[in-house]
């Protein structure tokens, strides 16, 4: 997580906003630590770290909802469990016109040799860009996965620096299609939170902190 924040801070000014009542959440034995930032010229940034089973399972989540430049929504999940290492880099089309993302496509191609992780079918597949990727390996593969995520995210940040600025409300509306879809149709994280905290509190968490789509 720190690596991604450091890459981002090299090009965008970060202001830590905190997550208020959502800073610490416990769900089904899983302990979540959550934070939120504003990246000037980019948009909402959130981090979520989860530990469970006495640290035998760990998950990092890093989300950027670009509301100040015409970039897609960036979602990174990394899961360490049962000796496995899974990295998921999902990019969702929340753009108004479009941006050059060829650098990320190049990184994707460079790591095509790594074993794929089957994400299954989901309602949001139509808005998930083809430059998204998911890989699953063993603990020994962690160094190459760290390299992959750093190179991929570096290209995202480079594209964001060159992307045209845009009107915030319009971008939030585009991202809301995905966020509201998660709340109504469900998703890996959304379903867990809704089951334990209810629809209203989960909606507040998603809109105000995780994705920053609240107006």
Secondary structure, 3 states (H helix, E strand, C coil): CHHHHHHHHCCCCEEECCCHHHCEEEECCEEEEEEEEEECCCEEEEEEEEEEHHHCEEEEEEEEEECCECCCEEEEEEEEECCEEEEEEEEECCCCCCCCCHHHHHHHHHCCCCCECCCCCCHHHHHECCCCEEEEEEHHHHHHHHHHHHHHHHHHHHHHHHCCECCHHHHHHHHHHHHHHHHHHCCHHHHHHHHHHHHHHHHHHHHHHHCCCCC
